[in-house]
Amino acid sequence: MSDQIRFDDQAAPGGEPAGVPVGHGGARVDIAERPAWSVNGALGFGVVVALVVVGFVLVVQAAGADEAGGNGTPLGILGAFVLLVAGLLGSALTVVSPGDTRVLRFFGRYVGTLRSPGLQLTMPLVVSRKVSVKVRNFETNELKVNDADGNPVNIAAIIVWQVADTAKAVFAVEKYDDFVRVQAESALRHVATTHPYDNAGPGEESLRGSTDLVAAELATEVAARIAIAGLEVVEARISSLAYAPEIAHAMLQRQQAAAVIAAREKIVEGAVSMVESALRRLEADDVVTLDDERKAAMVSNLLVVLCGSAQATPVVNTGTLYN
């Protein structure tokens, strides 16, 4: 398999292919993870120990033959060769911890990845690099961006991710942990600019009111951006969201005004219902006969009492409405 071929295009949000070079074609490393050859490390360790013992015995026998006046050179050469083989096999022994992998290279060429934990015997003369596949997380810097309405907001997110393809993570990008951080902040900026902070229109999601939907959209966009590096997103969550300090006071006044209006609407609705009920009871029980003018005056007085923010002061009228 050639290590110098192109990546398959992957769809990014908006329908455009992800990771397509702009300008020059750009020859890029395209490698897919594959398992490396290995055998049980305990068996390999036993073979190495046996070869070392045999090699030393041969070397000792060769030295004894030379002292006795014989020719021990062949035994010495054989012993040295056995020890050399033992050394090569010993260099092929490697330990893989749970949650870690070993990416193997043989004279610069990728030969596979060890994922099985424990002592493993693989190809000799390989260079191994430990790559963790544990779940990791980080919090982005608090970014200042303009939302869909142009209001500056401060936003940050927590990204939970892990390495899915160890070969791409090692060979496709320079430093995959830095790569995922930069791409996460870029995706967060884009998502924040496509939604209003609040007061979303019909069919829109706001950053404050639809946090779960925005987080899912963020996770999808980050995953599309870092797939080229063999990484995957486990979860994304908004950790901080607020208006920028320069407009926070004005937006707070707007929210307070909206809350006051909503409360007043509820009070007026209840007051009208109470006035209607009072008029019906007075007419049904024949307590007093009211013409339209008296009804209007009574409704006005009741609404003032029920809707007023201050305590009402009663006024005793000893006359009539007509003088």
Secondary structure as the mmCIF struct_conf table of DSSP 4:
data_model
#
loop_
_struct_conf.conf_type_id
_struct_conf.id
_struct_conf.beg_label_comp_id
_struct_conf.beg_label_asym_id
_struct_conf.beg_label_seq_id
_struct_conf.end_label_comp_id
_struct_conf.end_label_asym_id
_struct_conf.end_label_seq_id
BEND BEND1 ASP A 3 GLN A 4
HELX_LH_PP_P HELX_LH_PP_P1 ARG A 6 ASP A 9
STRN STRN1 GLN A 10 ALA A 11
TURN_TY1_P TURN_TY1_P1 PRO A 13 GLY A 14
BEND BEND2 GLY A 15 GLY A 15
HELX_LH_PP_P HELX_LH_PP_P2 GLU A 16 GLU A 16
STRN STRN2 PRO A 17 ALA A 18
TURN_TY1_P TURN_TY1_P2 GLY A 19 GLY A 19
BEND BEND3 VAL A 22 HIS A 24
STRN STRN3 PRO A 35 PRO A 35
HELX_LH_PP_P HELX_LH_PP_P3 ALA A 36 TRP A 37
STRN STRN4 VAL A 39 ASN A 40
HELX_RH_AL_P HELX_RH_AL_P1 GLY A 41 GLU A 67
TURN_TY1_P TURN_TY1_P3 ALA A 68 GLY A 69
BEND BEND4 GLY A 70 GLY A 70
HELX_RH_AL_P HELX_RH_AL_P2 THR A 73 SER A 91
TURN_TY1_P TURN_TY1_P4 ALA A 92 ALA A 92
STRN STRN5 LEU A 93 VAL A 96
TURN_TY1_P TURN_TY1_P5 PRO A 98 GLY A 99
STRN STRN6 ASP A 100 PHE A 106
TURN_TY1_P TURN_TY1_P6 PHE A 107 GLY A 108
STRN STRN7 ARG A 109 LEU A 114
BEND BEND5 SER A 116 SER A 116
STRN STRN8 GLY A 118 LEU A 121
TURN_TY1_P TURN_TY1_P7 PRO A 124 LEU A 125
STRN STRN9 VAL A 127 SER A 132
BEND BEND6 LYS A 134 LYS A 134
STRN STRN10 ARG A 136 GLU A 139
STRN STRN11 LEU A 143 ASN A 146
TURN_TY1_P TURN_TY1_P8 ALA A 148 ASP A 149
BEND BEND7 GLY A 150 GLY A 150
STRN STRN12 PRO A 152 VAL A 163
BEND BEND8 ALA A 164 ALA A 164
HELX_RH_AL_P HELX_RH_AL_P3 THR A 166 PHE A 171
TURN_TY1_P TURN_TY1_P9 ALA A 172 ALA A 172
BEND BEND9 VAL A 173 GLU A 174
HELX_RH_AL_P HELX_RH_AL_P4 TYR A 176 THR A 193
TURN_TY1_P TURN_TY1_P10 THR A 194 THR A 194
BEND BEND10 HIS A 195 HIS A 195
BEND BEND11 TYR A 197 ASP A 198
TURN_TY1_P TURN_TY1_P11 PRO A 202 GLY A 203
TURN_TY1_P TURN_TY1_P12 LEU A 207 GLY A 209
HELX_RH_AL_P HELX_RH_AL_P5 THR A 211 ILE A 226
HELX_RH_3T_P HELX_RH_3T_P1 ALA A 227 ALA A 229
TURN_TY1_P TURN_TY1_P13 GLY A 230 GLY A 230
STRN STRN13 LEU A 231 TYR A 243
HELX_RH_AL_P HELX_RH_AL_P6 PRO A 245 ALA A 284
TURN_TY1_P TURN_TY1_P14 ASP A 285 ASP A 286
HELX_RH_AL_P HELX_RH_AL_P7 ASP A 292 CYS A 307
BEND BEND12 SER A 309 ALA A 310
BEND BEND13 GLY A 319 GLY A 319
TURN_TY1_P TURN_TY1_P15 LEU A 321 TYR A 322
#
